[in-house]
Amino acid sequence: MKTFKLLLILMLLVTGLYGQAIDMKAVEAEENLRWGVIAFNNGFYNKAVQSLEKALALKPENPAILSWLGRSYYMSGLEDAALAEWDKIISNGQAGASLINLAELVKYRQLLSIQPEQEEKWVVHMELENRLGGFTLFNRPTAAVPTTDGSGGMYVVSFATNQVLRYDANGSLKETFDGGFEGYDHPFDIYPLRDGRFLLSEFTGNRVSLCRPGGSREREIGEKGIGEGQLLGPQYLASDERKYFYVTDAGNRKIVKYDFEGNYVLEIGRSDRDFPGFQWLTGIVLDGDRLYAADAVAKSLFVFDDSGNYLETLLKGQLDKPEGLSLYGDDLLIADGPYIRRYDREMDHLSFMVDRTGNSLRSMDGELDENGNLLVADYDTNRIAVLTELSSVYGGLFVRINRINADSFPEIIVDFSIERRDGQAVVGLDKDNFIITEKSRGVEGYSLEFKGFSGTDSYMTILVDGSQKMSPYSESVAELLKQIYSSGTGSSKSLISIGETPYVISSFDDDSVSGAIEEATSQWSSDWVADTGIRLAASQMIPGRDRRSVLFITQGDLPANAFDRYDVIDLAAYYKNNNIVFNTVYTVSGRQNRELEYLSETTGGQTVYMFRPEGIAPLLEDMKYTPSAIYTASYKSNSDPDFGRAYIPVELEVLYVNKSGRDESGYYPPIQ
């Protein structure tokens, strides 16, 4: 009997010890998960991966560990590895709708990079009526144009009421401009400038007004008449946004070019031996040094260079009654009666993009706004239609919680990004577009602290190719770095040299700029690797909310092992997933590196030649206005922190008219 009791006690002890070992694994896995989540929310993705991989080794089937490891891989640029972890959860039936949607969108974007979207059906996103509660908001709209200031809004020109109205991205009326004491005189078209000012053609006033952001006139350009620089019924506008603009003159059947100081430059379109002259001049658009003009009687497009020389006729007799023109990537959009037509210039192919028959009588224009919606002003029906691709409605928005700062718990700060399915930023959203919850319960004191599209700060990292082949360009690169420093682009700058070992030379401030430039342009090496430097340039800007961009100055002839350590596809994903733009400046004319071109194109950057006539000033200017998908919200948590041991889930839902999206993340409060 004593022997039996002794055996029973031993069995219970062994069982207890064995159970304790299983519990210890769970405890260790939970602790590694905790540190992984904390590292992720601090932007330390490599550390997050290390901790989460340790946790996964202890608990290979834990869906929370798999989900967070996938997120860490994704933000590190390893999208295939992320999808592999998420697919394990999905295949086991343990994934929620948010994770399934996230995985589908990542796969969609990967497919989109090798197989561009086909033409889609456009549907109504929203419509702006011209009356509200018996009050006329606008009458006879002649233009609906995106604001171009990064806010996602639009201007509507009301011809009959002599006003310009500004709407936000949600279709809410924000401001009405009437020109002040003198007033506008039947405004027709508007061309917004990046600095908030705009050009406004005034049909009956026979002038173009350069207006301040508040709508008051800064300058009147042109006067009534038939001579050089004079106007009779100015209508459509186009501009290079830097030096010159063009306006169609309906009465004189010509296009007039002015500079922004109001000086007459030249006129285009008078009949001569090469060009028969306009019969009914309507819309114009400028693309580089080529000016396209529509003629409603000729039913064609005429093309000129920016000096006014006639080049060719397009779509001869194929249009019905063309009005406004706009750019759509490499193609043209043509407002043509109730239709918006798309013209593929490369293939010389005309197609119907939008058919508004029954809803529209006279479309004045068709232009994409900053969120990818198509704006259409209809003069006869007094309506503004905002159209969107059907897939963007049923496919939803790409919503991603990037970081949760709980250092001052219960005060919580959430950084998140809102993008379209194709990866472009969604801008102009406000507090009412977002719903934030914890454990599916509402939070207190919610406010929107930061909107990237309205921010003025930016962070730029300049990378200098450290190869021996850059030696002949030392002086030129030094001058370029001085230009970048004094350009005003990048409220914060840093300088990195890529030699045998990439390193940050300087924060590029006033006290160090001269020495930093000398160091960056005097140390050349025959043994250098590009990928490590390109990765370092992005890593030092994470985490961050401001607009972020990298400028790589290179001769373009990269060594064969340039991307052996970090694959170029993963690098592009690392930049893109962290909202960083990569730009390339070549010191050698005509040279293009395939990998650098891919990085620039995929992340929304540009590639330019350093010694081109206009230099890199236009690129630096464009970098100031890079669209930003980042938003920051704050609130007070009501959740129990359990002395810092509790994992607290956070849910974010975004509602943008008829589009929506959702993401889920979480955090651990500080240890108490």
N, C-alpha and C positions, 0 to 999 in steps of 0.2 A: 504493500500500500504506500509506504514511504517512497519506494522507488518510482511508483506511478506519479505521485505528487511532484517529485523532483523533475521527472521528464516533462510534465505539464508546464511547470514553471519555466524550464529551459525553452520549451517551444514558444511560450508567450513572449519571452525575452527576445528570441530570435526574430519572431514576427514583428515585434515592436521596433527592433533595430532596423529591420528591412524597410518597414513603413517610414521610419525616420529618414532613411537614405533617399527614398522617393520624395519626401517633403523637402529635403535639402536641395535636390535638383530643381524643384519648382521654385524655391526661394531664390536660388542663384539665377535661374532664368528670368524671374521677375525683376531682380536687381539689375541684370544686364539690359532688360527691356527698358527699365526706368532710365538708365544712363543713356541708352540709345535715343530715346525720345527727347531727353534734355539736350543731347548733342545736336540732334536734328533741328530743334527749335532755336538753337544758337547758330545755326548755319555751318556746323562742323560735320559735314556729311561723311567724310572718311572715318572719323571717330564713331559716328552713328553706325556705320556699316560694321565696324569691328565689334562693337558691343552687341549689336543685333545678331551677328553671325555666331557669337558665343552663346547667346540666348537660344538661337535656333538649334545649335548642336545639342543642347540640353532638352529642348522641347520642340522636335521637328515638325509637329503637326499643329502648333499653336497658331491660330489665324491672326491674332494681334501682332505676333512677332513677324509673321510672313508679310502682313500688310505694311508694317513700318519699315521692314527691310526693303520691300519693293519701293516705297517712297524715297528711301535714302539712295537706292540705286538710281532711281529716276532723276533726282536732283543732282546726282553725280554724273549724269549723262549716259548712264548704262541702261538704256531703255529696254533692250531685250532681256537683260537680267531682271529688271523690274517686272516685266510682263510674265516671266517664268514663275516668279513668286506669287503674283496675283492670280495667275491661272490655276495654281494649286488650290487656292481658297475657293475660286469659282467652281472648279470641277468637283470639289467636295460639298458644294451646296451651302457654303458658309459665308458667302459674300453678300453684302447689302447692295442696294440699287446704286449707291454712289460709287462704290468700288467697281462694279460691273461697267458703269458708264465711263469711268475714268480709263479703264483698260481698253474699252472700245474706241475712245477718242484718241488714245495714244497709237493704237493700231491704224486708225483711219489716217492720222497724220503721217505715219511712216509710209503708208500706201500712196498718199497724196504726193510725197516727195519724188516718187518714181512714176506715178500715173496721174497727171493733172486732172482736175475735175472737168467733166463734160458740161455743156450748156444745160442750165436748169430752168425750171419754171419759177417765175417770180410771182409772189403773192403780196397782198396788202399787209404791211406791218402796222401802219396807222394812217389815218387821213386827217388833215386839218381843214375844218370847215371855216368859211369866211365870216360866219356870224355866230355870236354867242349871246344868248339871252336877249335877242332883239338888237344887239349892238354889232355894227359892222367892224370886223377886225381888219379885213383887207378886201379889195375889190379889183378885179382884172389883174391877177398876178402874172407878172412877166418873167419872174425868175425865182427859183428856189435853189439856193447855193449853200454848200457847207461852209462853216465859219473858218475852217483851216487853222484854228488856234489850239487844236488839241482837245476841245471841249465836247466834240460830237454834236454840236448844235447846227442851226441853219439860219440863213437870212432869207426872208421872203420880201420881194419887191412888189408893192401895191401901186400899180400904175394910176388907177383912178382916184385914190385917196392921198396921193403924194407922200407916201410913207415907206419906211423900211422897218420890218419887224424881225426881232431875233428870238428864236425858239431854242430851248435846250434839247438834249438828246431824248427826253421823254415826251417831247411835243408840247411842253408848257411855255406859254408866252412869257418872256423875261423882260424885254425892252421894246419900245417903239420909238423910232427916230423920225423927225419931220423936218430936219434941217435948220431948226432954230428960227430966228426972227424972219429971215428971208424965205425960208422954206424950200423944199424940193419942188421942181417943176416937171411933173410927170416923169418920175424915175423909171428907167427901163431895165437896166442890167446892173449887177453888182459884182465886183471882183475883190474878195477879201484878201488882205495881206497878213503875213504872219505876225506882224507886230501889233495887230488889233485894228489898224486903220483899214479903210476900204476905198476903192474907186467906185463911183456911181455915175452912170450915164443918165443925163436928163434930156428926154426926147424933145419936149417943148422949149426947154431952157437953152437948147443948142450948146451944151457944154458937158464936160466931165468934171465932177467934183472929187477931189481927194479929201476924204473925211477922216476925222479923228475917231478913236474908238467909241466916243459918246455920240457920234453922228454929226457933230458940227463940222463946218467946212474948214479945212486948212488951206485949200487952194482951189481956185476955179481955173479950168484949162479949156481953151478953145472959145470961139465966139461965133455968132451967127454970120453966115456968108457962104460964098461959093469959091473963095480964093484958097491959097495954101494955108493949111492950119485952121481953116474955118469949117463950120459944121452946119448941116441942116437935118436935124433929126438923128442924133447919135443913138445907137442901140447896143449892139453886143460888144463885150470887152474881152481882151486877152492880154497876158503880160508874162514877161520873164521874171517878174517879182524883184528884180534887182536894179535894172536901169531904165527899161522902156515898157510902154504898154501900147496896145492897139485898140482902136474903136471903129466900128462900122458906121458909116455915114449914109443913112438910107436915102436922103434927099439928093446928095451929090453922087451916089452910087460909087463910093470909094472907101478904102480903109485908110485911116490916118494914124501915124506913129508919132508918139510924143515921148519925152523923157519925164521923169517924176518931178522935175523942176517946172514942168509946164511948157517946155520948149518944143516947138514943132520940129520934127526930124525929117519925115518924108510921107508921101501918100502912095497907096498901092491900088491898082485896079483900073486905071484909066486905059481906054482902048489904044492899042498900037498894033504893029504888024504881027506880033506874037500872040497877043491876048485881045479878044473881041470886046472886052468890057463887061461889067456886071449888068444884068437886067433887073434882078430883084435880090439885092445882097441881104443875107440874113446872118446866120451864126458864124463865129470864127473860133479857132482854138490854135494855140501855139505848142509845138512839140520840138524842143531843141531849137534848131534854126529853120524849121519848116512851119509855115503858117497855112492853115487849111481854112477855106471860106466856102460857105454854102450859097447857092443861088436857087431861089424858089421857082423861077421861070425856067431856067436851064435844067433844073432838076438834077444838078450835078455838084461836085466839089471841085474847087480850083485850088491849086497848091502854088505857094510862092516861097522864096527864101526870105530871111529876115531883112534883106535889103530891098525887097519889093520886086525882085525879078520873078517873072512867071516861069513855073517849072513844068506843070502838067495838069491835065484834067482827069478826075476820077469819077467813076460811077456815072458816066455820061448818059443822062436821060433816065436813070434807073430809080430816082427818088420821086416822091409825090409832091410834097410841099415842105422841104426841110427848113428847120428853124435852128435851135441851139445845137452846138457841138461840144463834146467833152472827150477826154481821154479815158480809156478803160484798159489799163495795162498797155500793151502794144497796139491795141485796137482803138477805133473811134466809136463813140456813141452819137447817134443822130436822132434828134426829135423830129418826127416826120408825121404830122397829122395826129392820129390816135396811137401811133406806134413809136416805140423806141427801137431803132435799128442798130445793129452791131456790124461794123465793117472791119474785117480782118485785112489789114494792109498788106501783110506778107503774102497771103494767099489770094488777094483781090476778090474776097468773098463777102457778100452782103447777106445778112440774115435778120429775121425778126427776133429781137430779144424780149420785148414786151408788147403785147397786143392789148390796148385799152379800149378797143371798139365797144361802144355802149356805155363806157364810163368816162371817155375823154373825147373831146372834139378837136382841140388844138393844143397839143403838148408844146410848150415853149422851150423846154430843155429836159435833159435827163442826165443827172450827174451823181456819182457815188459820194456818199458822205464818209466821214472818218470811221464809221462802224460797218462799212460795207453795204449800207442800204442805198437804194436808188431813189433820188428825189426828182419828182416830176411836177412841174407847175402847169396847170391847165387854165388858159386865159378865158375860155368861154364858159366853163362850168364853175369857175371860181373855187377851185379846190387844189389842195396840195396833197399829192399821194406820196407816201413813203413806202416803198416796196422792198421786199427782202426775198432771198432765195428760199424755196420751200424747205430744203434740207436743213437750213439754219433754224427753222421752227421746230420740226420734229426731232432734229439731232441735238438741239439745246446748246447752251453755252458751256465753255470749258472753264469751270470754277475750281480754283486750287488754293487751299489754305497753305501758305508758305512757312509761316512761323507764328508761334504763340509765346508771348513774353509774360510769364507769371511771376517774375522776380519780386513784384510789389503786391503779391496776392493779398486781398481779393481783387485788386485792380488788375485787369487783364488787357493786354494789347494784342491785336490780331492783324497780321499782315497777310493779304490775299491778293490774288490776281484774277482778272476776268478777261477771257479771250474768246474769240470766235473759234469755230471748229478748225479753221485753217491756220490758227496760231496768231492771228492779228489781234491787237489790243482792242478791247471794248472800253471806250472812254465816255465821259460825261455823265456817269451814273451818280446818284446821290443817296443820302441816308435812307430814303423811302424805298429804294430798290433792293435793300438787303434785310434779311431776317437772321439774327444770330440767336442760337439757343445752346444751353448746356444740359446734357441728358434729356434733350427734347423739351426743356422748360425755358421760359423766357428769362432774360437777364435784365438787370437794373442799370440805369444810367448809360444806355448805349448811345454813342455818338461817333460820327465819322471824322477822324482826326486828320487824315491825309488823303489827297486825291492826286495821283501821280501826274495826271494830264494838266493839272493847274500848278504844279510845282515848278519853281524856277531854278532849283539847284540841280547839278549834274556832276557825275564823277567820270573822269576820263583817264585811262591808262595809255601811255605812249610806249610802244614796243619798238626797239631799234634792232634791226638785223645786225648781228655781231660778226658776220662772215668777212673774210679778207676781201671779198669782192666788193664790199661797201667802201673800202678805203678811198677810191677816187672821188667819192661823193661826200667826204668828210665835211668840207666847208658848206656845201649846199644843205646837208642834213642839219648842220648847226644853225644855219639861217632859218630853216624850216621850223626847228624846235623853238627858236625865238619868236617866230610868227605865231605858233600855236600857243605859246605862253601868254602872249599879249593879245590874243584874239578875243578873249572873254568867253570862249567855249570851255566848259568844265569849271565849275566853281571849286572843285577839288581835282588835282592832277597828280599823277605819279609817273615816274620814268623807269623803264626796265630795259636792261641790255641783255640780249641773248648771245652769250658767248659759249665757252665750254660748260659753264654753269650759269643759268639765268639768275639774275638777282635784281632787287629793287635798288636803283641808284639813289633816288631822292623822291621826296614828296612834292618836289617842283614848286617850292614856295619862293618868296622874294629873296630870302637869305641864301638860298642854295642854287638858284637857277643857273648862274654862270658856271659854277664848278660842275654841276650835274651835266650840262650840255657838253662841256669839255671832256668829261669822263665817258659820256655815251658815244662820242665821235672820235675817240682816239684809241680804243681797245678793240682790235679786230683779231679774229681767230680763224684758222683753217678747219678747226674741229668744233662745230656747233650743231645743236639740235633744236629745231623750231618748236616741236610740240610741247616740251616742258615749259618754255617761256610763254607760249600761248595759254597754257593751262594756268600758270602762275598769275598772268594778267587778270584772268577772271576771278580766280580764287580770292585774291586780296580785296575784291569788291563785294564779297558775300559775307554776311547778309547786308542788304542795303535797300533803300526805298527810292532813292533818287534815280533819274535817268543815268544809265551806265553804258559806256562804250569804250572799245579798244581801238586804237589806231596803230597799225603795224606798218612801219617804214622799212621797205625791203627792196633788194635788187631783183627778187623773184625767182632766182635760180637756187632752189632748195636742194640739199643733199638727198640721196636715195633713202636714207634712214630718218628723214625729217619727221615721220609720223609712226615710228616703230613702237614707241612707248605708249602713246595715246593715239588711238585711231581717229582719223579726221571726222568720221561720222559721230563718234562719241563726243568729240570736242564740240562739234556743232550743236549737239543735243545739250551739252553742259551749258553752253552760252544761252541757247534758246530757252531752256527750262528755267534759267535763272534771270531771264529778261535782260541779257547783255548783248549788245550789238558789236559785231566785228567788222572793221573797215581796213582796207589795204591801200597803201600808197606805194606805187612802184617808182623806182628811180631810173628805170630803163624803159625807153619808149617801145611800145608794141609788145611788151612781155606780159604774159598771163600765166600764172601757176594754177593748175587745175584744182588743187586742194584749197588754196587760198580763195579762189573764186567761189568754190562751194561754201566755204565758211562764211564769206561775206553775203552771198545771196541767201543762204538758209537763215541767217540771223537778222536779215533786214538791213544789212550794211551796204557799202558801196566800194568799188575799186576805181582808182583814178591814177593818172600819170602825174608825177610831182611837178614836171616842168611844162605842163600844158599852159596855154595863154592865160587862162583865168586862175591858174594855180589851184590850191586846195581850199581857198576861201569859201566857195560854195559848199564844199563838203563840211567844213567846220560849222557853217551856218545851219545846214541840215541837221547836224548832230544835236544842236540846241533844241530841236523840235521833234526828236524821236518820240513816237507815240508810246505812252506808258500805260501798262495794264494794272499797275499796283494801286491798291487802296489799303488804308489802315483804319481799323475801328477800335474803340475802347469800351469797356463796360465793367461793371462790378459783379463778381461771381457770388452766387448764393450757395454754392456747393460746399459740402463738408470736406476739408482737406485731409482729415484723418492724420494729422501731424505730418503731412507731406507724403504719406504713403498711398493716397488715393489717386488713381488715374481718372481724370475728369474729361469726358468726351465733349467736343464742341462741334456744332453743326452750323453750316452757313448755306442759306438759300438765297438765290438771286432771281429777281423778277424784273424783266425788261420788256414791257408791253406784252407781246405774245411769245417771248422767248424766256427760257428759264434754265437754271442749272443749280447744282448742289454739290457740296463736298463735306466730308467729315474728317476731323482730326482730333487732337487732344493734348493734354499736358499733365505734368505732375507739379503740384505746388511745392514751394521750398520746404525743406525739412524744418520742423519746429521743435 
